[in-house]
Structures are given as structure tokens and as C-alpha cells.
Amino acid sequence: MKFLTTLLICCFQLTLFAQFNVGDVAMNFGSEITAEDGEIVHIAGESDNITYALAKKNKNYYIQTFQAANQDFITDKEIELEKIGKNKVTLEDLSVVNGSVYVFASYYDKSNKQQKFVAYPVASNLTLGAPKTVLTAKVEKKKQPGGFIFKPSYNDEHYMVTYINFYNKEETMTYEFTLLDGDLNSVKNDKVTLTFEDKKDLHFSLDDITVNRNGDIFIVVSDSYRDKKKKTTFTNLELHAYYAANNHEKEVLSVDFNGKKVVNCNAMYTTDGTLQLIGFYSDLRKSGRSDWRIEGIFNVTVNTNDNSVSKEVFNEFTFETKKKLIGERRAKKGKDLLPHYRNTHFIERDNGGVIVLSEYYLTVVGSTSGIGPLAFTPITYITNEIIVTALDAEGNLDWSNVVPKEQQVTVTQFSLGFIGIVGNGNFAVGAGAFFPIAILGEGPEYLSSIPMYDTGKLSLLVNDDPKNIGITAIDDVKKVRNIKKMIPVLFSFDDTTGKMTREDPEEFEKKQLVVRPYVNYRVGQKQYIIYASNKEGKHLGLLSADIK
């Protein structure tokens, strides 16, 4: 579907009205969205020349449709999810799976003590069909209901739903998944329970879940514990691979991190048929305890032909990178970075290497006010500088740089139930969405970035305050004061040296459309469907890069 969308867009993009350009990037928008209710919080994809998007207003959700050729608005319809039995149903996602459009939702079956994930087919007139249960998970403890992680495959041909739960006292992690095709048939399902020994400073996590274009499933988990007598921390990174060519039989690959601690890890399948496990690691103190600071980035290359490790490389951050992030004095002392960076994008380079984008990300939860269902909690999302790390084909550090920015937004939410499973204590979940759908529409979607890569050049679009025009030094950047008055800025990188250049819009108006980078749908190597708005209106559009 993505390839069809790209072709249609190329044929008709001359009919779009060009709003503004930034460097080599043009943003063209369709007609104004005339729907009275809702801000778009998710672009689901395209089916039969129609673009589908999910909009939200307060606690209500809407499906909005657009002409794929020019992103002109067509119509909208509110999503009404009735109770199933006596159980309240919560919307989770809107997705296009192999050309079929579905609303996905979940509910807790009180009578059977089960968590259920259901799918509603969406007709061409936007009415919902009968719900179909696609995954049912038994809840062992009422106070620990667990939760779902869900995402489409790389090419949107499959949809992966995973239920995960941790049992802290038993030191146990359970995940249960189903891989669906476009007709909601289960291609593969499995349930895995991992039990960890009760060790000193035990920490375990589910780091990533991904499905490649072949329908192969990759699940990454890790655990670590400290051996006080040996003054070291033992870390084990484990890949659970389900290859379609092997009838999705489970294969386990263990990677021993000798003297290192995994901070996070993501899986990336590359065009040469290998799997890259990439993430941050921390060093150990003399006592053997993990420093819990980021020393550098690792790259483990997995040969998918025999599910074996072919390379394992650890790269410390350079002095210049640390100098920009923590200051020259601390960098000279060999201090490491705080573990507040999330890996947002992985981009395959023309030379066989990988570019990793790692954004400073911090969530600050304020004090809850009110009582019971009327209680509300302020939550501040902080997304600052982005570390750009380029690895060569061997996994070694080629170059690195830092995109300067300082952004934050505070939202107020009723209760904290929307946060879902993020982990606490000695367990964590790294897979899943960066911003829960329940808080989108309130500001976080103005944050993040949009990367484009072509002909050996990386370009990165971010929003910034007009007061920062021309600034590339991180110490000179001013904090964004009003996210709705930001302008799009383009940072470009030489693929050989990593040299960074900044381009600001030559002209901009105070009331121009403001792009929301987190809300996008990739239709090509350098094309995205995007969403932008101002006080006068909202538009869906196409971002295209003519990278030179």
C-alpha cells in the first residue's frame, strides 16, 4: 500500500498548493479540514485511494478521510464503541492492514478475568462491523492486569498484538502475542513465560518487538544482576526469533554483555537480510554495580540464515559529543550521559551502515489533584537535543553530532490509567509508543522529528522557536515558549564527515501552519503525509524532500 500511495502522490502532487519550503523540503497541503470536532493524532495509512486518520477531542475519537492524491478532506465520523457485555471498551488504534481498515480496541472481561484485544472492520461509509476478538490473555492478579503493545509490520501487511505482564515478587515476565494478516487471521501466536533468578540488583525488560517485510517476528528481552562477590554485573540480551521460512518456530539467541549493562535495545532488519540489535550501554563501577549512565552505543549483527551473532561492537561517545551534552569539564573527566535518551529512528545508510537518532526524553508527573474520577494529573513531556550517530557497515562509529533544541509541553489528564505498562522497580518495557494516544491532541504531537535520507545525505525536520533562527550551538538555544508558534527547521548532515548545516524558512508568517512532526505517515524514503494547523484551520499534506 505504501508503494501505491507513493505512485499516486507523485502523479498528482502538482495539484497541491505549496504552503512553504525549508531548504530542499517542500510542504504541500490539501483543502481545509471542515470537520467540527477533533485534532488528528494518528495517520493510519491508505486504502483504495483514501487516506485514513484518527482524530480526537476530549475522550471522543473520530475517523477522518482524505483524497490520497492531494490530501483534500472528504468526511469524518465519530467512533462509537458500545460495551461488550458489561465491559467498557477502550480504543487503542486505527490501522490499515494489507488494504483493510480496522479500529482496534481492548477491554477487561471481569467475569472471566481476561484482557481482550478486539478488531472492528471499517466499511467505506466509516461504519464499524462486529468486533472480533484477536487475542485473549488470562489475568493472574487483579492488581496487575498487564497491557497490550501493538504495531503494524514494516510493510503494513501484518499487525502484531502482544500482551505483556510482569510479576515482581515471582521475578517473572510473560508475553503472549498474535500476528494477524489483512483478514485478521492469526499467522502465528505464542505465549512465553520467563522466570529470572532472585539476584542482587535484578533488572529485566522487554526491549523491542518488530516484524519485518518477510513476516519474521523479533522480540528482544534483557536481564541483568550484580554478583557482589565477583564485583561485576552479568547482563544477558536475548533475541526470540520466529522466522516465516521456518514456520515461525521459536529460536532463541543469547548475547553475553561481558562487563557492560544494556540500557535499551532496538531491532532493525536491513536490506542485506541481517538483523541489527542497536542500543545504549553503561559501564560498571569498581564495585561491579551498573553506573546507570550511558557510556556509548552498541551494535550486535545477527545472521538471520542461522540465527547467530556475526559481530558485536561497542562504541564510546566521542569527547566532542560529550562536550556538547555535558560540558567540556565533565567530558574531560570521563563522565557519561544520563540515561534520558530514547532511540527514535534507525536509518540504513547507502554504505551499509546505520544512522541512529536518539532524543533526550523525560516525563515529569506532577501531583494529582481532585478525588476519584475527577482527579487529574499534570504531566510534562520534555524532548530536547537529538544525538545523531552514524555507524559503518562493520558497526563501528563513523561520526556523531548533536541537533540542538529545547522543547517541552504540559498536559493535564484525568487519572494515570492511560500511561499503561512502562515499568517500575526492577522491570521495564521499552517497546510501544513514545506518547500514549490518550494524551495526543494536547501538545506532544508538536514535538519529535521527521528524518529523510537519500543519496547519502540525512535531513532532519524539527520545530523550533523563531528566536533560535541560525543557532547550531546547543548552549545558545532558547527554550520553546509557545509550541503553537514554532517554525519548521531543517538540519542536514554530510554522510562522510557528519558536518551539520541548519536551514530556516526564508519567510514565515505569525499565523502560518505549524507542523506536528509526531503525527506522520511515511510513504517513501523522503516523503511523508503530515498534519499541520493554526488558529484559522487544519490541513493534511505531503512533505517531500528533493535532497541534493
N, C-alpha and C positions, 0 to 999 in steps of 0.2 A: 504493500500500500504506500509506503514512503516513496518508492521509486516512481509510482504512478503519479503521486502528488507533485513530485519534483518536475515531471514532464509537463503536467498541466500548468503549473505555475510558470515555467519557462515560456510556454506558448502564449500565455495571456497576461504576463506581468506588465506589458506596455499599457494595459488598460487601467492600471493602478495609478493613483495620484501620489506623486512623490512628496512626502512631507518635509523630510530633511536628510542631509548626508553628514556623515562624520568620517573624514578620511576616505578610505576605499569602501565604506559601508553605506548602503542606501536603505532607508526605512520607508516603505510604501504602505499606505493604509487604505482599507476599504471604506465603505459608507459608514456613517454613524450608527452605533447600536441603539435602536429606538426602544429596546425593552425597558420598561419602567423599573424593574427590580433586578438587583444583583450585580456584583462585581465578578468578573471572570477570575477563577482561582486555579483552573486547570484546563489545558487544551488536550483533548483525548486523542485526536487523530482525524483521519479522513476515510470516508466510505461513500462510494457512488457519487463522487464529485462534491460531497458535502463535508465541511469541517464541523466537528462536534466539540463543544466546550462546556465546562461545568461552571455555573455562576452561583454565587452565594450572597444572601442578605440575611443578617442575623442568624437564625437557626434554619432558615429555609434555603433549599437548593433548586436550581433550575438548569435545564438543558437548553443551550443556545446553539443555533446552527447558522452556517455561513456558506456562501459560494466558494468552493475551493479555488476557483480561477482567479478571483480578485478579493476574497475575504469580505464581500458585501454581506451585511446582516440579512438573514431570512426570517427567522421566527424564534420564539422561546416557549418553554412550557415548564411549569413547576413540577418537581418530582415529589410525589405523594406516596410515602411508604406506610402502608397500614400495618397494624400489629399482626404478627404471626402467632396465632393462639392468643395468649395473654402477654406476649413478649414484645417489647418495644424494639423496633428495628432501626439501626444506625447506618446512615450512608457512609460508605468507605471510598468509593472510586467510580469514575466513569471512564470506560476504556473501549477502544476499537481493537478487537482480536480477530486477525485474519479477515477483516472486512465486515465483521458483525459487531454491532454496538451493544454494550451491556452496562447496566448500572449494577455495581457490586455493593453489598451491604452485609452487616453482621448482626447477630443478636445472641443473647444468652437464654437458653432454654432452661428455665427454672425447674420445671418438673423432672427433666431428665439429667439436669446438671451437666449441660453440654454447651460449648461455644460452637456456633454455626455460622458459616460463611455462605451467602446465597447470591445468585445472579438473576437479574431481571433483563430479559431481552428488550431492546428498544426498537419499536416499529418506526417506519418512515414518518408517521404523524406524531412521533415522540411519545406515544402511549407505551406503558410498561406491560409486558406479558407476565405470566405467572412466575413466581420465584422458584428457582431450582437450587437445592442445597448441593454445594460442590465440595464442602469439607466440613466434617463434624469431629469435634475433639472433646474428649471427656475431661471435665474439670475435677481434679482430685481434691482440691481445697477451695472452699468458697471465698476465702480471703485472698487467694492467689488465682484469679481467673485466667491469667495469661492474656495473650492477644495475638492479632494477626499481622503479618507482613505480606505485602502483595506488590507485584510489579509485572509488566509485560516483558516478553523476551526481547532480545536485541532487535529483531525484525518485526515485532508485533504479531507473529504467527502463533505464539503461545502466551498463556497467562499463568503465572506462578503464585500460588497461595500457600503460605506457611503459618502454622500455629506454633507459638513458642511459649514455654513456661520454664521458670526456674523454681527450685525448691531449696531454699537456702540451708535449712537445717540438715537436709539429707545430702547436700552438695551434689545436686542432680539438675541436669538440664535436659528438657525434652523438646524435640521439634517434630512436627508432623506436617507433611506437605502433599499437594496435588498439583500436577502440571496439566493444564487444560488446553485443548485445541479450540479452534474457532466455533465449534458446535458444542462446547462445554463438556466434551468427553474427556475423561481422565486418561492421559497418556502414560502417566506414572504417578504412583502415590507410595508413601513410605512413612514410617514412624521410627524415630531413633531416640533412645534414651542414653545419655552419657552420665556416668557416675564418676565423680572425682574423689580422690582420697582426701581425708581431712588433714590438710597440711598447714604449716605456718604461712601466713600471708597468701592464702589461696585466692586466686582470681581466675575466673573463666568467662568466656564471652562467645557470642555468635557474631562474627565479624562481617560476613557478607554472604549474599545469595544472588546468583546470577544465572541466566540461561542464554546460551549463545545462539548463533544463527542456525546451528545444526540440531538444536533441541537438546543439547547436552546440559546437564544441571551441575552447578558447582556450589557447594556450601562450605564456607570457611569457619572453623571454630578454633579457639586457642585457650590454653590454660597455663598457669604458672604458679609456682610455690617456692618458698625460701627454705633452704637447708641451712639451719643455723650453725651446725657443726662444721659443715664444709664451707661456710661463708660464701654461698652462691645462691642464685635463683635459677631454677630449672624452668624452661619455657618450651612448650610443645605447640607448634602450629599444625593443624590437621585439615586436610582437604578431603571432603567427601564428594567424590565424582560419580555421576551417573551418565555414562556415555550412551547415546542413542544407538550407535553401531553395535553396542554390546547389550541390547535390550534393556538399557537403563539399570543394569545390575550395579549395586553399590561397590565402589572401590575406595579404599582409604589410603591416603598418603600422609605420612608424618614427617614434619620438618623440625629438626632439633636446633633451637637457637642457643648455641653454646655461649654462655656469659652475656646474653642480651635478653631484653624484655620487649615483647610485642606491645605496642601502644594501640595500633589499629592495623587493619589489613583489608585490601580490596582485591578482587579477582578481575582480570582483564584478558579476554580472548583476542589474539591478534591474527592478522591475515595469513601468517605463515603456519597457523594451526597449533601454536603454542599457547599456554596459559601463563600469564604473568601475575604473581602474587606480590603486590606492592603495598608498602605501608611505612609507618614510623616505628622506630625502636628507641629504647632508652638504655643507658649504660647502668652498671651496677656499682654500688658503693663498696668500700672496703669490707663492710660487714656482710656483703652479699645481698643486701636489700636493694630493690629496684629504686633508681633515682627518681622515677616518675616524671622525668623531663625528657624532651626529645633531643636525642643526640644526632640523628640522621635518618636517612630513608633506605629501606632495603628493597631488593628485587630478587625474588625467587622465580626461576623459569622452570615450568613443568612441561615435560614432553608428553603430549596427550596420546601418543601412539602406544606407550607402555606405562603411562601414569607415573613417571619417575622424575626426580629433580635433576636437571642438567646444569643449572647454575644457581649460586647463592651468593649475592653481593651485598655488602653493607657500605653505605656512603655517608660519611660525616658531612654536616653542613660546613660550607666554607667560612673562613673568617669574615669575608666581605658580606655574606648573607647574615651572619650573626650580628655583625656590626650594625647593620641597618635595623635589625629587630630588637636587640637588647643593649645596644650601645657599645662603643669601642672598648671602654674599660672592662666591662663584663666579658666581652668577647675575647679579650687578651688573656683573661684569667681562665678561659676554657669553659665558661658557664654554658649550659644548654638552654633550650627553649621550653617554655611552659607548654603542657600538653593540651593546648586550646585550639589546635588546628585540625580541621576536617578535610579530607581529600574529596574535592567536589567533582573533578573531571580528570579523565585519563585519555590522552590523545596519542594515537600512533603516528610516529614521525616517518618521513619518506625514507630515512636511512635505517629503518628497522627498530629504532629506539622508541621511547615513550616520554611524553611530557606529562607531568603531574601538577595539577593546580590544587593548592592547599590553602584554604581560607581560615583566618582567625575567626573562631566562632565561640560565643559564650552566651549562655542563657542565665539570666538573673531572675529568680522567682521572688516576688515581694510577699508581704504579709497579707493573709486573707482577711477580708472584711465581710461582715454580714453573718447571717446564721442560716444553716440548712441550704435549701435550693436557691436562696437569694444571695448566697455567699459568692464573692468574686475575688479574683486574684490578679494583680498586675504582674506582667511578665515582660522583661526587657530582652530583646534579641540584639546582640552586638556582632556585627560582621565587619572586621577591619581588613588589614592588609592580606594580600594573596602571595604566597610563595610559589614561584614558577620554577620547577625542577626539570631539567632535560637529562634523560638517561640515554646512553648509546645502546647499540644493539646487544652489547655484552652485559648491560645492566649497570655499567659504571657511570658516575656523574660526569656529564659533559659540561654543563653550565647551569647556573641558577641566578635568579633575580627576584625582585620584590615589587609588586604593584602596590603603590601607596593609596590607602583610603581609610576612612574612619566613619562608620555608619552605625546607627542604632535606631530601634523603634520599640515603643512600649505598647502592648495591647492589654486589654482587660478581659478576662474570661471568667464565666461562671463555673466554679468548681475546678478541679485539676484532673478530672477523669479523662480529658482529651489527650493528655500527654502520652498515654499508652505505656508500652514497655520500653523504657530507656535504660533500666538497670539501676541498682544501688548496691551498696555494700561491696561484696566480692564478685558480683556478676554484672554483665552489661550486654547491650545489644547495639552493634554498630550498623547493622543493616536497616533499611527503611528510609522513609522520607526525612529530609532535614527539618522541614516545617510541617507540623500536623495540619491537616486540611481544615480543622475546626478554627484555627486562628488566621487562616488566609483570608484576604479581603480587608484586613485591618491594618496592613502595613508591611509585613515581612516580605511580601512579593516584590517590593521595590528594591530589595537587597540582592545579593549574589551577583553572578556574571554570566555572560554568554561567550563561549570560545569559538573561534573559527580557525581552521588550519588548511592551507593549500599552498602548493608549490614551495614547500619548505619554509613557510612563514606562519607564525602564530599571531593572531589578533584577538584581543580580549575586550569586549564591551562591558563597561560598568557605568553606574550612575555616580555622579559626584556633584558637590556644591559648586556653583559658579565662582565662588571665591577662590577655588583651587585651580582655576584655569592655568595651564602651563607648568604646574608643580609636579615634579617627579621625585623629590627628596621626601622621604617618609616623615622626617622631623618637622617639615614645613606644612604638612597637610592640616587643614582645619576640619573640625568635626562637622558633619552634615547636620544642620539645624532643622531643616524642613524637608522631609523626604519627597514631598509633592512638588517641590520646586527644583529638583535636581535636573541635571542635563546629562545626555549620553557622552561618554568619553571613550576613546579607542586607544588601547596600549598595544603596540606591535613589537615583535621580538625577532632579531636576526637568528636564524636557526643554527648558525655556525658559532657565533660569539655570545649570543644571548643579550646583545645590546638592545636596550629598551627605548622606544620613542613614544611620545604622547601626542595625540591629536585631539583637539577640542573642536566643537562645531564653530564654523566661521561666523555664523549668525544664529541667534536664538532669541525667542520671544519669551516674555514673562509668563504668558499663558499657553505656551506650546505643549504638545502632548508629552507626557512623561512615561517612558518605557518601564515595564515591570519585568526585569530580567528573569525572575524565578518562574514566571508563567510563560513557558515557551514550548514549542514542539519542533524538533529537528526534522527537516525534510531533505537535507543534503549536507555534504561536507562543509558548506559555507552558506546555508540557508536555513532560516528558522521562521515559523509562524510565531508572531509576538502579539502582545497586548499592551495598549497604551491608553492614557486618559488624561483629561484635565477637567476643570470645572464646567466646561462647555460641552463635553461629550466623551464617549468611549469608542475605541476602534480596535478591530483586529487587523493585523497587517503582515507584511512579509519583510524580513530582514535579509538582505543579500549582500555578500561581500565580493568585490572584484579585486582580490588580493594580487598585488604586483610585486 
